[in-house]
């Protein structure tokens, strides 16, 4: 089976989105815990 570049691109894009969503989730929990530290 040949690796499709489009598939890898899509997969990496999805991975990036997952990372971004993870970051947002962590930030939200952090801010909700200590809102005074938020700018």
C-alpha positions as CSV (number, residue, x, y, z in Angstrom):
1,X,0.0,0.0,0.0
2,X,1.3,3.4,-0.9
3,X,1.1,6.2,1.7
4,X,-1.2,9.0,0.4
5,X,0.4,12.4,1.1
6,X,-3.1,13.9,1.4
7,X,-4.0,11.4,4.1
8,X,-0.8,12.2,6.1
9,X,-1.5,15.9,5.7
10,X,-5.0,15.5,7.0
11,X,-3.9,13.3,9.9
12,X,-1.2,15.8,10.9
13,X,-3.8,18.6,10.6
14,X,-6.2,16.7,12.8
15,X,-3.3,16.1,15.3
16,X,-2.6,19.9,15.3
17,X,-6.3,20.6,16.0
18,X,-6.3,18.1,18.8
19,X,-3.2,19.8,20.3
20,X,-4.8,23.2,20.0
21,X,-8.1,22.0,21.6
22,X,-6.0,20.4,24.4
23,X,-4.3,23.8,25.0
24,X,-7.6,25.6,25.1
25,X,-9.0,23.1,27.6
26,X,-6.0,23.4,29.9
27,X,-6.1,27.2,29.7
28,X,-9.8,27.2,30.5
29,X,-9.4,25.0,33.6
30,X,-6.4,27.1,34.7
31,X,-8.3,30.4,34.4
32,X,-11.4,29.0,36.1
33,X,-9.2,27.9,39.0
34,X,-7.4,31.2,39.4
35,X,-9.1,34.1,37.5
36,X,-6.9,36.6,39.2
37,X,-3.8,35.5,37.3
38,X,-5.5,36.1,33.9
39,X,-4.4,39.4,32.3
